[in-house]
Amino acid sequence: AWGGAQITPKAGKLDEVYNQLSKVKNIKVYKRDDIPEKFHYKHNSLVLPILVTADVGYEIQPPKIDGVVLPGGYTKPSKPSGGNHGYNVSELTDMRGIMYGFGPALKKNYTAESLEMVDHYNLFCHILGINPIPNNGTDSKAREMLVSSGDNS
């Protein structure tokens, strides 16, 4: 079960599949080109033509089909799962992760604003003294957490 799924419709059926899925309650459906930029997702070559995301409290479960083994050897659970991933955490504050950091490069007793997963890369690059390659992260969020020129307050 997942908070999202990707679909490749049969040739010529993209709009039909999209329109039918758009009628289903408790999910959001996106054509690849319409996936929000904030997902940091649509420009990857592995993204399929349709993305479906589940609303909070719902999950997407693939059907169990005899003779078909899904990636990772997935088998449909007999009861609901205790947790999941694939949800839009930019809108779901109760689904965000927690990051604790300490060390000489980070400010002491500092509580940062929400940090997206794509921002961690820049933070780690600054700590390690590595020039980050172009990415979707926000450099300013990472820099706010760092001690500036010897100040460790």
C-alpha positions as CSV (number, residue, x, y, z in Angstrom):
1,A,0.0,0.0,0.0
2,W,1.2,3.5,-0.8
3,G,0.2,7.1,-0.6
4,G,0.7,7.4,-4.3
5,A,0.9,5.3,-7.5
6,Q,1.9,5.8,-11.1
7,I,0.1,4.5,-14.1
8,T,0.9,3.9,-17.8
9,P,-2.3,3.6,-19.7
10,K,-2.6,1.7,-22.9
11,A,-1.8,3.6,-26.1
12,G,-4.5,6.2,-26.8
13,K,-6.2,5.8,-23.4
14,L,-4.4,8.5,-21.3
15,D,-7.3,11.0,-21.3
16,E,-9.9,8.3,-20.7
17,V,-8.0,6.8,-17.7
18,Y,-7.2,10.3,-16.3
19,N,-10.9,11.4,-16.6
20,Q,-12.1,8.2,-14.9
21,L,-9.6,8.4,-12.1
22,S,-10.5,12.1,-11.6
23,K,-14.0,11.0,-10.5
24,V,-12.7,8.9,-7.6
25,K,-13.0,10.4,-4.1
26,N,-10.1,10.8,-1.8
27,I,-7.4,10.8,-4.4
28,K,-5.8,13.5,-6.6
29,V,-4.8,12.7,-10.2
30,Y,-2.1,14.4,-12.2
31,K,-0.9,14.0,-15.8
32,R,2.9,14.0,-15.8
33,D,3.2,17.6,-17.1
34,D,0.7,18.8,-14.5
35,I,2.5,17.4,-11.4
36,P,3.1,20.4,-9.1
37,E,6.7,21.6,-9.1
38,K,6.7,21.5,-5.3
39,F,6.7,17.7,-5.5
40,H,10.3,17.9,-7.1
41,Y,9.2,14.9,-9.1
42,K,8.0,15.3,-12.6
43,H,11.3,16.0,-14.4
44,N,12.6,12.5,-13.7
45,S,12.7,10.1,-16.7
46,L,11.2,7.3,-14.5
47,V,7.9,9.2,-13.8
48,L,5.0,7.6,-15.6
49,P,2.2,9.5,-17.5
50,I,-0.2,9.5,-14.6
51,L,0.4,10.1,-10.9
52,V,-2.2,9.4,-8.3
53,T,-1.9,10.5,-4.7
54,A,-4.1,9.5,-1.8
55,D,-5.6,11.9,0.7
56,V,-4.6,11.6,4.4
57,G,-6.3,8.6,5.9
58,Y,-6.4,6.7,2.7
59,E,-3.8,4.5,0.9
60,I,-3.6,3.0,-2.6
61,Q,-3.4,-0.8,-2.7
62,P,-2.6,-2.7,-5.9
63,P,-4.9,-5.6,-6.7
64,K,-3.7,-9.1,-5.9
65,I,-3.6,-10.9,-9.2
66,D,-2.7,-14.6,-9.3
67,G,0.6,-15.2,-11.0
68,V,1.6,-11.5,-10.9
69,V,4.5,-10.5,-8.6
70,L,4.8,-6.8,-8.1
71,P,8.1,-5.0,-7.5
72,G,9.7,-5.9,-4.2
73,G,7.7,-9.1,-3.9
74,Y,4.7,-7.1,-2.6
75,T,1.7,-9.1,-1.5
76,K,-1.6,-7.5,-0.5
77,P,-1.8,-7.3,3.4
78,S,-4.7,-8.9,5.1
79,K,-5.2,-5.9,7.4
80,P,-4.4,-2.1,7.0
81,S,-0.8,-1.1,7.4
82,G,0.4,0.8,10.4
83,G,2.1,3.5,8.3
84,N,2.9,4.6,4.8
85,H,4.8,7.0,2.6
86,G,4.3,8.9,-0.6
87,Y,2.1,11.6,0.7
88,N,2.5,15.4,0.0
89,V,4.2,16.5,3.2
90,S,4.3,20.1,2.0
91,E,0.6,20.3,2.8
92,L,0.4,17.6,5.6
93,T,2.3,19.0,8.6
94,D,1.5,15.9,10.7
95,M,3.3,13.7,8.1
96,R,6.6,15.6,8.2
97,G,9.8,14.0,9.5
98,I,11.9,15.3,12.4
99,M,15.6,16.2,12.0
100,Y,17.9,16.6,15.0
101,G,21.4,17.8,14.4
102,F,24.3,18.7,16.5
103,G,28.0,19.4,16.1
104,P,30.4,22.2,15.6
105,A,28.9,23.3,12.3
106,L,25.3,23.7,13.6
107,K,23.9,26.4,15.9
108,K,23.1,25.3,19.4
109,N,19.5,25.3,20.7
110,Y,18.3,26.3,17.3
111,T,14.8,25.4,16.0
112,A,14.6,25.7,12.2
113,E,11.6,26.4,10.1
114,S,10.3,23.4,8.2
115,L,13.1,21.8,6.1
116,E,12.1,19.9,3.0
117,M,14.0,16.6,2.2
118,V,15.5,18.4,-0.9
119,D,17.1,21.0,1.5
120,H,19.1,18.4,3.4
121,Y,21.6,17.9,0.6
122,N,22.7,21.6,0.7
123,L,23.0,21.5,4.4
124,F,25.2,18.4,4.3
125,C,27.3,19.9,1.5
126,H,28.0,23.0,3.5
127,I,28.9,21.0,6.6
128,L,31.3,18.8,4.5
129,G,32.8,21.7,2.6
130,I,31.5,20.3,-0.7
131,N,30.1,22.5,-3.5
132,P,26.6,21.3,-4.2
133,I,25.6,20.5,-7.7
134,P,22.4,22.2,-9.0
135,N,19.4,20.7,-7.2
136,N,15.9,21.5,-6.0
137,G,16.9,22.4,-2.5
138,T,16.8,25.8,-0.9
139,D,20.3,27.0,0.1
140,S,19.1,29.7,2.4
141,K,17.3,27.3,4.7
142,A,20.4,25.2,5.1
143,R,22.6,28.3,5.8
144,E,20.3,29.5,8.6
145,M,21.1,26.4,10.6
146,L,24.9,26.8,10.4
147,V,27.2,28.6,12.8
148,S,28.6,31.6,11.1
149,S,32.4,32.1,11.2
150,G,33.2,30.7,14.7
151,D,30.0,31.9,16.4
152,N,28.5,28.9,18.2
153,S,25.5,30.5,19.9
